[in-house]
């Protein structure tokens, strides 16, 4: 019995590095969203930095998309490491009572030394719901392995 417990402990220790590679970072805060006039209206965008190995900034703002009001939370992510890194980025928005208004996410991989901007992190919402947004949470999962397969 003792040998089985020791063997299990050894195997668990041996493979714990596989599970331990996923790094998770959460960033939360209050927010006052503004509508951009153009896609280059940086002054109207709230910039939220995040990341450990990968380093990113999410630009969050309201935009008009073919007549619809949408919340955009577009992250630009850099991989300054010397290896491929996989990531999953999510952002959620809440009202003053902490109730979820909307969320979005996207994932992929970045080659060593590369930078990428995810572009599909948009949330179409009724204007009255957008007006209720008071806070956000960004979460980034990053790993040397594809997220969900490790």
ZIJO-V160267 format. One line per field, one symbol per residue. ss: DSSP state (H for helix, E for strand, L for the rest). burial: # if it has 24 or more other ideal C-beta (glycine too) atoms within 12 Angstrom, else .. A space follows every 50 residues. Layout:
# ZIJO-V160267
ss->???
burial->???
This chain:
# ZIJO-V160267
ss->LHHHHHHHHHHHHHHHHHHHLLEEEEEEEELLLLELLLLLLHHHLEEEEE LLLEEEEEEEEEEEELLEEEEEEEEEEEELLLLLEEEEEEEEEELLLLLE EEEEEEEEEELLLLEEELLLLEEELLHHHHLLLLEEEEEEEEELLLLLLL
burial->.....................##.#.#...#.#.##........##.#.# #############.....###########.#...#########....... ##.#######.....#.#..###.#....#.##.##########..#...
